[in-house]
Amino acid sequence: MIIRKTTESDRNEILNIHKQAFGNEKGPVIAKLVDDLLDDETAKPMLSLVAVENNKIIGHILYTKAIITQTDTSVSAQILAPLAILPAAQKSGVGQKLINEGLNQLQKTGTELVFVLGHPSYYPRCRFAPAGVQGFEAPYPVPEEHSAAWMVQELNGDVLGRINGKVKCSKVLNEPQHWRE
């Protein structure tokens, strides 16, 4: 398996992966979100990666620009959303490999923080920790019973414990329906 940056020619295959990974109900909604994010100028700089096995794309991950508001300090931040793996390739480590490769590439570009709203038992495997207790508010309120799903990881700098604020995401991602775990 190789992980590489996406190209425009990958787009239809990427959208299909999201449709299959998220099922008949959520799949088309997530695929449209990805399609719109890829064209969203406010989401740039972004990092879009695919996992390829036997010349077939089996997974996709997208990181888009985030801004920390309510602070005087400039912080380079990204949001991981979404991650999708073809059902036949799930539970084989593809997702973690995509996450880790993305984090490695973002670290090299100087990104300081990466946020995710995701399953609280999955993302800590890739060193994510709850963001709310670190003083970072999600773009939309996350219910208390799901607060552990709002997570952050520090890649560079000395940000955690020193900076806090509200996270602002790209225009396309800045809709309340995308912030329900």
Secondary structure by P-SEA (a helix, b strand, c coil): cbbbbbcccaaaaaaaaaaaaacccaaaaaaaaaaaaaaccccccbbbbbbbccccccbbbbbbbbbbccccccccccccccccccccccccaaaaaaaaaaaaaaaaacccbbbbbcccccccccccccccccccccccccccccccccccccccccccccbbbbbbbcccccccccccc
